[in-house]
Amino acid sequence: MAIAQVALFAIGLAFFGLRVGPGTVLAVPALLIALIGMAGVGFFSPAP
């Protein structure tokens, strides 16, 4: 999942003029925590 998000981000940078500013860089730790949390919920959730 993380690889797909990185790929989409790279495509946005390359083709759609996505800009990376200081706010984006400051948000990276929060994004990593959110990704780890989502993976943990998916991993530790009981199977239906």
SEFIZA-3560 file (N, C-alpha, C; in Angstrom, 3 decimals):
REM SEFIZA-3560
<numar><xx>0.826</xx><yy>-1.185</yy><zz>0.000</zz><atom>N</atom></numar>
<numar><xx>0.000</xx><yy>0.000</yy><zz>0.000</zz><atom>CA</atom></numar>
<numar><xx>0.876</xx><yy>1.255</yy><zz>0.000</zz><atom>C</atom></numar>
<numar><xx>1.915</xx><yy>1.245</yy><zz>0.804</zz><atom>N</atom></numar>
<numar><xx>2.780</xx><yy>2.425</yy><zz>0.880</zz><atom>CA</atom></numar>
<numar><xx>3.492</xx><yy>2.672</yy><zz>-0.448</zz><atom>C</atom></numar>
<numar><xx>3.823</xx><yy>1.591</yy><zz>-1.150</zz><atom>N</atom></numar>
<numar><xx>4.502</xx><yy>1.738</yy><zz>-2.436</zz><atom>CA</atom></numar>
<numar><xx>3.577</xx><yy>2.425</yy><zz>-3.438</zz><atom>C</atom></numar>
<numar><xx>2.308</xx><yy>2.085</yy><zz>-3.413</zz><atom>N</atom></numar>
<numar><xx>1.342</xx><yy>2.707</yy><zz>-4.320</zz><atom>CA</atom></numar>
<numar><xx>1.195</xx><yy>4.191</yy><zz>-3.997</zz><atom>C</atom></numar>
<numar><xx>1.196</xx><yy>4.541</yy><zz>-2.724</zz><atom>N</atom></numar>
<numar><xx>1.075</xx><yy>5.953</yy><zz>-2.352</zz><atom>CA</atom></numar>
<numar><xx>2.299</xx><yy>6.746</yy><zz>-2.784</zz><atom>C</atom></numar>
<numar><xx>3.473</xx><yy>6.149</yy><zz>-2.636</zz><atom>N</atom></numar>
<numar><xx>4.698</xx><yy>6.817</yy><zz>-3.080</zz><atom>CA</atom></numar>
<numar><xx>4.670</xx><yy>6.980</yy><zz>-4.598</zz><atom>C</atom></numar>
<numar><xx>4.195</xx><yy>5.964</yy><zz>-5.302</zz><atom>N</atom></numar>
<numar><xx>4.104</xx><yy>6.051</yy><zz>-6.761</zz><atom>CA</atom></numar>
<numar><xx>3.129</xx><yy>7.152</yy><zz>-7.184</zz><atom>C</atom></numar>
<numar><xx>1.983</xx><yy>7.232</yy><zz>-6.529</zz><atom>N</atom></numar>
<numar><xx>1.019</xx><yy>8.285</yy><zz>-6.858</zz><atom>CA</atom></numar>
<numar><xx>1.592</xx><yy>9.664</yy><zz>-6.563</zz><atom>C</atom></numar>
<numar><xx>2.325</xx><yy>9.795</yy><zz>-5.469</zz><atom>N</atom></numar>
<numar><xx>2.955</xx><yy>11.067</yy><zz>-5.122</zz><atom>CA</atom></numar>
<numar><xx>3.984</xx><yy>11.454</yy><zz>-6.187</zz><atom>C</atom></numar>
<numar><xx>4.780</xx><yy>10.479</yy><zz>-6.632</zz><atom>N</atom></numar>
<numar><xx>5.781</xx><yy>10.740</yy><zz>-7.661</zz><atom>CA</atom></numar>
<numar><xx>5.123</xx><yy>11.135</yy><zz>-8.981</zz><atom>C</atom></numar>
<numar><xx>4.025</xx><yy>10.484</yy><zz>-9.327</zz><atom>N</atom></numar>
<numar><xx>3.296</xx><yy>10.839</yy><zz>-10.543</zz><atom>CA</atom></numar>
<numar><xx>2.748</xx><yy>12.259</yy><zz>-10.436</zz><atom>C</atom></numar>
<numar><xx>2.233</xx><yy>12.595</yy><zz>-9.251</zz><atom>N</atom></numar>
<numar><xx>1.744</xx><yy>13.959</yy><zz>-9.037</zz><atom>CA</atom></numar>
<numar><xx>2.846</xx><yy>14.986</yy><zz>-9.193</zz><atom>C</atom></numar>
<numar><xx>4.035</xx><yy>14.674</yy><zz>-8.677</zz><atom>N</atom></numar>
<numar><xx>5.176</xx><yy>15.589</yy><zz>-8.822</zz><atom>CA</atom></numar>
<numar><xx>5.585</xx><yy>15.729</yy><zz>-10.279</zz><atom>C</atom></numar>
<numar><xx>5.645</xx><yy>14.606</yy><zz>-10.988</zz><atom>N</atom></numar>
<numar><xx>6.177</xx><yy>14.613</yy><zz>-12.348</zz><atom>CA</atom></numar>
<numar><xx>5.204</xx><yy>15.196</yy><zz>-13.370</zz><atom>C</atom></numar>
<numar><xx>3.924</xx><yy>14.826</yy><zz>-13.269</zz><atom>N</atom></numar>
<numar><xx>2.996</xx><yy>15.138</yy><zz>-14.354</zz><atom>CA</atom></numar>
<numar><xx>1.965</xx><yy>16.211</yy><zz>-14.039</zz><atom>C</atom></numar>
<numar><xx>1.639</xx><yy>16.406</yy><zz>-12.758</zz><atom>N</atom></numar>
<numar><xx>0.540</xx><yy>17.312</yy><zz>-12.422</zz><atom>CA</atom></numar>
<numar><xx>0.991</xx><yy>18.573</yy><zz>-11.702</zz><atom>C</atom></numar>
<numar><xx>2.293</xx><yy>18.799</yy><zz>-11.636</zz><atom>N</atom></numar>
<numar><xx>2.786</xx><yy>20.036</yy><zz>-11.043</zz><atom>CA</atom></numar>
<numar><xx>2.590</xx><yy>20.129</yy><zz>-9.541</zz><atom>C</atom></numar>
<numar><xx>2.546</xx><yy>19.016</yy><zz>-8.860</zz><atom>N</atom></numar>
<numar><xx>2.394</xx><yy>19.020</yy><zz>-7.410</zz><atom>CA</atom></numar>
<numar><xx>3.617</xx><yy>19.674</yy><zz>-6.780</zz><atom>C</atom></numar>
<numar><xx>3.395</xx><yy>20.581</yy><zz>-5.857</zz><atom>N</atom></numar>
<numar><xx>4.490</xx><yy>21.302</yy><zz>-5.209</zz><atom>CA</atom></numar>
<numar><xx>4.711</xx><yy>20.750</yy><zz>-3.805</zz><atom>C</atom></numar>
<numar><xx>5.977</xx><yy>20.663</yy><zz>-3.409</zz><atom>N</atom></numar>
<numar><xx>6.330</xx><yy>20.219</yy><zz>-2.072</zz><atom>CA</atom></numar>
<numar><xx>6.878</xx><yy>21.421</yy><zz>-1.317</zz><atom>C</atom></numar>
<numar><xx>6.139</xx><yy>21.866</yy><zz>-0.310</zz><atom>N</atom></numar>
<numar><xx>6.569</xx><yy>23.016</yy><zz>0.482</zz><atom>CA</atom></numar>
<numar><xx>6.915</xx><yy>22.595</yy><zz>1.900</zz><atom>C</atom></numar>
<numar><xx>7.209</xx><yy>23.558</yy><zz>2.747</zz><atom>N</atom></numar>
<numar><xx>7.569</xx><yy>23.242</yy><zz>4.131</zz><atom>CA</atom></numar>
<numar><xx>6.440</xx><yy>22.537</yy><zz>4.890</zz><atom>C</atom></numar>
<numar><xx>5.200</xx><yy>22.879</yy><zz>4.573</zz><atom>N</atom></numar>
<numar><xx>4.074</xx><yy>22.218</yy><zz>5.238</zz><atom>CA</atom></numar>
<numar><xx>4.009</xx><yy>20.737</yy><zz>4.911</zz><atom>C</atom></numar>
<numar><xx>4.335</xx><yy>20.395</yy><zz>3.684</zz><atom>N</atom></numar>
<numar><xx>4.345</xx><yy>18.988</yy><zz>3.280</zz><atom>CA</atom></numar>
<numar><xx>5.425</xx><yy>18.217</yy><zz>4.014</zz><atom>C</atom></numar>
<numar><xx>6.599</xx><yy>18.820</yy><zz>4.113</zz><atom>N</atom></numar>
<numar><xx>7.712</xx><yy>18.155</yy><zz>4.798</zz><atom>CA</atom></numar>
<numar><xx>7.391</xx><yy>17.965</yy><zz>6.280</zz><atom>C</atom></numar>
<numar><xx>6.749</xx><yy>18.954</yy><zz>6.897</zz><atom>N</atom></numar>
<numar><xx>6.397</xx><yy>18.845</yy><zz>8.310</zz><atom>CA</atom></numar>
<numar><xx>5.307</xx><yy>17.805</yy><zz>8.551</zz><atom>C</atom></numar>
<numar><xx>4.510</xx><yy>17.497</yy><zz>7.540</zz><atom>N</atom></numar>
<numar><xx>3.428</xx><yy>16.527</yy><zz>7.686</zz><atom>CA</atom></numar>
<numar><xx>3.899</xx><yy>15.090</yy><zz>7.525</zz><atom>C</atom></numar>
<numar><xx>5.116</xx><yy>14.858</yy><zz>7.035</zz><atom>N</atom></numar>
<numar><xx>5.593</xx><yy>13.497</yy><zz>6.781</zz><atom>CA</atom></numar>
<numar><xx>5.571</xx><yy>12.619</yy><zz>8.031</zz><atom>C</atom></numar>
<numar><xx>6.033</xx><yy>13.072</yy><zz>9.210</zz><atom>N</atom></numar>
<numar><xx>5.954</xx><yy>12.205</yy><zz>10.399</zz><atom>CA</atom></numar>
<numar><xx>4.519</xx><yy>11.796</yy><zz>10.740</zz><atom>C</atom></numar>
<numar><xx>3.577</xx><yy>12.716</yy><zz>10.598</zz><atom>N</atom></numar>
<numar><xx>2.180</xx><yy>12.387</yy><zz>10.878</zz><atom>CA</atom></numar>
<numar><xx>1.663</xx><yy>11.348</yy><zz>9.887</zz><atom>C</atom></numar>
<numar><xx>2.070</xx><yy>11.458</yy><zz>8.622</zz><atom>N</atom></numar>
<numar><xx>1.647</xx><yy>10.474</yy><zz>7.630</zz><atom>CA</atom></numar>
<numar><xx>2.214</xx><yy>9.094</yy><zz>7.942</zz><atom>C</atom></numar>
<numar><xx>3.465</xx><yy>9.047</yy><zz>8.363</zz><atom>N</atom></numar>
<numar><xx>4.073</xx><yy>7.758</yy><zz>8.718</zz><atom>CA</atom></numar>
<numar><xx>3.363</xx><yy>7.121</yy><zz>9.913</zz><atom>C</atom></numar>
<numar><xx>3.047</xx><yy>7.919</yy><zz>10.925</zz><atom>N</atom></numar>
<numar><xx>2.332</xx><yy>7.389</yy><zz>12.089</zz><atom>CA</atom></numar>
<numar><xx>0.960</xx><yy>6.858</yy><zz>11.673</zz><atom>C</atom></numar>
<numar><xx>0.276</xx><yy>7.592</yy><zz>10.790</zz><atom>N</atom></numar>
<numar><xx>-1.041</xx><yy>7.149</yy><zz>10.325</zz><atom>CA</atom></numar>
<numar><xx>-0.943</xx><yy>5.845</yy><zz>9.536</zz><atom>C</atom></numar>
<numar><xx>0.065</xx><yy>5.725</yy><zz>8.674</zz><atom>N</atom></numar>
<numar><xx>0.233</xx><yy>4.496</yy><zz>7.895</zz><atom>CA</atom></numar>
<numar><xx>0.529</xx><yy>3.302</yy><zz>8.801</zz><atom>C</atom></numar>
<numar><xx>1.388</xx><yy>3.507</yy><zz>9.785</zz><atom>N</atom></numar>
<numar><xx>1.707</xx><yy>2.422</yy><zz>10.717</zz><atom>CA</atom></numar>
<numar><xx>0.469</xx><yy>2.043</yy><zz>11.519</zz><atom>C</atom></numar>
<numar><xx>-0.302</xx><yy>3.037</yy><zz>11.936</zz><atom>N</atom></numar>
<numar><xx>-1.533</xx><yy>2.757</yy><zz>12.680</zz><atom>CA</atom></numar>
<numar><xx>-2.542</xx><yy>1.977</yy><zz>11.850</zz><atom>C</atom></numar>
<numar><xx>-2.721</xx><yy>2.356</yy><zz>10.593</zz><atom>N</atom></numar>
<numar><xx>-3.674</xx><yy>1.635</yy><zz>9.729</zz><atom>CA</atom></numar>
<numar><xx>-3.205</xx><yy>0.197</yy><zz>9.488</zz><atom>C</atom></numar>
<numar><xx>-1.904</xx><yy>0.021</yy><zz>9.305</zz><atom>N</atom></numar>
<numar><xx>-1.391</xx><yy>-1.328</yy><zz>9.105</zz><atom>CA</atom></numar>
<numar><xx>-1.580</xx><yy>-2.161</yy><zz>10.375</zz><atom>C</atom></numar>
<numar><xx>-1.371</xx><yy>-1.549</yy><zz>11.539</zz><atom>N</atom></numar>
<numar><xx>-1.566</xx><yy>-2.253</yy><zz>12.797</zz><atom>CA</atom></numar>
<numar><xx>-3.006</xx><yy>-2.663</yy><zz>13.015</zz><atom>C</atom></numar>
<numar><xx>-3.929</xx><yy>-1.788</yy><zz>12.682</zz><atom>N</atom></numar>
<numar><xx>-5.350</xx><yy>-2.127</yy><zz>12.828</zz><atom>CA</atom></numar>
<numar><xx>-5.703</xx><yy>-3.282</yy><zz>11.890</zz><atom>C</atom></numar>
<numar><xx>-5.199</xx><yy>-3.234</yy><zz>10.679</zz><atom>N</atom></numar>
<numar><xx>-5.468</xx><yy>-4.320</yy><zz>9.734</zz><atom>CA</atom></numar>
<numar><xx>-4.835</xx><yy>-5.631</yy><zz>10.156</zz><atom>C</atom></numar>
<numar><xx>-3.667</xx><yy>-5.559</yy><zz>10.767</zz><atom>N</atom></numar>
<numar><xx>-2.953</xx><yy>-6.769</yy><zz>11.150</zz><atom>CA</atom></numar>
<numar><xx>-3.539</xx><yy>-7.391</yy><zz>12.409</zz><atom>C</atom></numar>
<numar><xx>-3.912</xx><yy>-6.577</yy><zz>13.375</zz><atom>N</atom></numar>
<numar><xx>-4.368</xx><yy>-7.102</yy><zz>14.664</zz><atom>CA</atom></numar>
<numar><xx>-5.875</xx><yy>-7.233</yy><zz>14.785</zz><atom>C</atom></numar>
<numar><xx>-6.620</xx><yy>-6.869</yy><zz>13.743</zz><atom>N</atom></numar>
<numar><xx>-8.064</xx><yy>-7.024</yy><zz>13.787</zz><atom>CA</atom></numar>
<numar><xx>-8.439</xx><yy>-8.500</yy><zz>13.692</zz><atom>C</atom></numar>
<numar><xx>-9.463</xx><yy>-8.901</yy><zz>14.437</zz><atom>N</atom></numar>
<numar><xx>-9.888</xx><yy>-10.303</yy><zz>14.320</zz><atom>CA</atom></numar>
<numar><xx>-10.525</xx><yy>-10.567</yy><zz>12.959</zz><atom>C</atom></numar>
<numar><xx>-10.321</xx><yy>-11.735</yy><zz>12.473</zz><atom>N</atom></numar>
<numar><xx>-10.907</xx><yy>-12.115</yy><zz>11.180</zz><atom>CA</atom></numar>
<numar><xx>-12.408</xx><yy>-12.253</yy><zz>11.323</zz><atom>C</atom></numar>
<numar><xx>-13.153</xx><yy>-11.904</yy><zz>10.285</zz><atom>N</atom></numar>
<numar><xx>-14.632</xx><yy>-12.007</yy><zz>10.378</zz><atom>CA</atom></numar>
<numar><xx>-15.108</xx><yy>-13.436</yy><zz>10.421</zz><atom>C</atom></numar>
//
